[in-house]
Amino acid sequence: MPSLRVDCLKDIEGLAEYLEAGFNNQDGPANTVISCEDGSLIITFDRAVRKNGRKYLITLSQLSDILAGYILQAYEKNILDKIIQKVCREFSKKDRDEVSRIAYTRLYTNSYCKLGNIVGTRRSIISDKIAEYLRNSNKMSIEGFVTFRLEDYVKHLEIEVERAIRQFLIERQYDEYINLLTAYVKMQVPRVPELNVIVQNNGSSYRVEGTKPFDIPKEIIEGFGISRSNPIIENDDFMIGFLLACAPVRVVIHNVSHFANKELLNTIRIIFSECILLK
């Protein structure tokens, strides 16, 4: 009867339970028996299985996938933390923690893509490596395998950390930009006490109007090339500049559900503390 030996220093009993649950959840061509011997797990295939035969290779693939899931669950966060500590060693603890938050969000939530896809990719990388290794060896140390044979998987995590760092820098630049604009608005003398922004049906152009009796000053209208009879801003990029020029005390945004550029909407809400959103 073919058998495999798996060593795990972290939690041999936990691994045994994980493997048993994994095999119980799959319909395989062969029965397996998992036993503990001298601190190692012995995985024995039934008598009908021939080494490197079809049933053996199918069951080996199932075992590899289960072990990959265990590595993701038991080892991945520690590997990820080590990568972040190494790559971000020049960062302050606060900045390093923020990079960690972004990396964890990318890897463990579905904010950026379907969670099943991104986790499945990592699991597949590990599973393929395990299957390749076990086709040529009947002994495996989980810790040794994670340390020395998962270069492609570790590289995948390193790429995600690099992306998290880029996102962190972009977000920090955005925060600095917001702080500058907020400070600028507070320094300005209001030219329009209340400004109405009516989002048009296309979601990316805006009709701008003062509130009677305070119209938008003529020089601002002409400076932005807007028709006084039909004061429409056609470009998102002009919108912030126009608002800064008007320096309104209050901004009222109408048809907010049509607003296509959510980042622009969020920026307006942050810069102008008195921002009212109307459906």
VENPE-V88458 format. One line per field, one symbol per residue. burial: I if it has 9 or more other ideal C-beta (glycine too) atoms within 8 Angstrom, else O. A space follows every 50 residues. Layout:
# VENPE-V88458
burial=???
This chain:
# VENPE-V88458
burial=OIIIIIIIOIOIOIIIOIIIOIIOOOOIOIOIOIOIOOOIIIIIIIOOIO OOOOIIIIIIIIIIIIIIIIIIOIIIOOIIIOIIIOIIOOOOOOIIOIII OIIIIIIOOOOOOOIOOIIOIIIIIIIIIIIOIIIOOOOIIIIIIIOOII OOIIOIIIOIIIIIIOIIOOIOOOOOOIOOIIOIIOOIOIIIIIIIIIII OOIOIIIIIIOOOOOIOOOIIOOIOIOOOOIIIOOOOIIIIIIIIIIIOI IIIIIIOIIOIOOIIOIIIOIIOOIOOOO
